[in-house]
Structure formats: C-alpha cells, structure tokens
C-alpha cells in the first residue's frame, strides 16, 4: 500500500521559516537554530522525494542555516569592537522581521486588488480613443485636399516669411566718437584745470553715447597711468586729474 504525501507550498524560504516559528510558538529573537535547521532540511528532503524542483533560494537559506549552526558551536564566540559577543543569528532575525512586516502589507494590498478588479470601468475607453485617433488621421485630411487649398496655404506661409524678414532688418549706425578721440578730449580738459569732476564731462554734452565713450577713455587713461581718480562730491561723482610728472599731451 502506497501513501501520498502532500506538503504546503511556501512562497519563499522566509515564509517557511516563519511557518516553523509560528507553529512551534518560538521567540523570533531567540531562534533555536538546530531545531529550525532540521525542520527546514526535512522539508527540502520531502520535496526531493516528491521529485519537485527545489528553488535555489531555499538551498541558499539552508546553507546559511547550517553556517549559523556551525558558528554557534565554535567555543570562542566572535566579539565586536566594544567586546560584546556577536550573535550569528542577528542578520537572519533582521531579514525575518523585514519579511514579516512586508508580508502583512501584501495581504492588505491583495485585498485591495481583488476589490478593484471586481469593479467595472465606466464607458468604453478603447472605442473613444480609436474615435479620437481617426480625427487626427493624416490620410483623412489629404482626401479633402485640392489645389486651391494648397495655394492658400502657400500664400499664408510666404506672407509670414515676408513679415519675419521685415522684422529682422535693422540699420547699423556708426557713432561719431572713438576711444582715442575721447582720450585726447579728456587730456585737453584736465590740462586747463588741475582736476575736473566727471559731472563736467556729462554737462559738456548730455549725450549717452558721448558719456560712455568718455568714461571708457578715462578708464584706459587710468590703466596707462596718465590720470588718477579721486572720490568727488555728489552721487557717483569723481575727480579726474593728471598724474604728476606726466605730460597731458
């Protein structure tokens, strides 16, 4: 007489370990590693008898359990930097607690998934999308195209191109000043007086371009050590004077 053995299927090795812990009401923080290892290996042995393929992750956890068991048999336990004894089961316990936490969440998510699948979507989205795609179909637009419409489109494009060309046109005006010219002007002015405030150059000709070229000329004269600048009276005003020992011409 032959007997058929049926074993429950587990989603993974940690699922199987949690089953043993809950079945025997064991403390997950103080797992009897010898007992758990024997139960785990016995389950794998029964799978082999039933000619079922054992997943590699089960074999990996079995090897890990035997490694932990052998480390616990060593007479000299491992110590950390503070001199405390390192529990070989610590990493396994951490993974089991993580798996247990996510397993409880998965059950809730599965219930939400079943509830969502039981609902019927409102309207026929697929047919609506197909109808919208036909509206923008290029071939349908070409069917109503004739020579007159092509000429009108060409006329509009050429008009836009002409407008854009007119907008980009601009006239380049050459300013009647140069840096060298304004340098001579500044040197001439400071020759007549000991020092000249910059506001006098502005009052001489209240033209923005003239003032800019004059200011750039003063900076270049300053770099050449032909003039010196001192803080003057008024807002943003300064004195320009000839450098001592240097001719102004």
TAKA-V358765 format. One record per run of one state. SS is the DSSP state (alpha for helix, beta for strand, coil for the rest). FROM is the first residue (numbers start at 1). LEN is the number of residues. If there is no record, write none. Layout:
((SS,FROM,LEN) (SS,FROM,LEN))
//
This chain:
((coil,1,12) (alpha,13,11) (coil,24,9) (alpha,33,17) (coil,50,6) (alpha,56,17) (coil,73,6) (beta,79,1) (coil,80,5) (beta,85,1) (coil,86,4) (alpha,90,28) (coil,118,7) (alpha,125,11) (coil,136,2) (alpha,138,6) (coil,144,3) (alpha,147,22) (coil,169,10) (alpha,179,14) (coil,193,2) (beta,195,3) (alpha,198,7) (coil,205,3) (alpha,208,16) (coil,224,3) (beta,227,5) (coil,232,6) (beta,238,5) (coil,243,7))
//
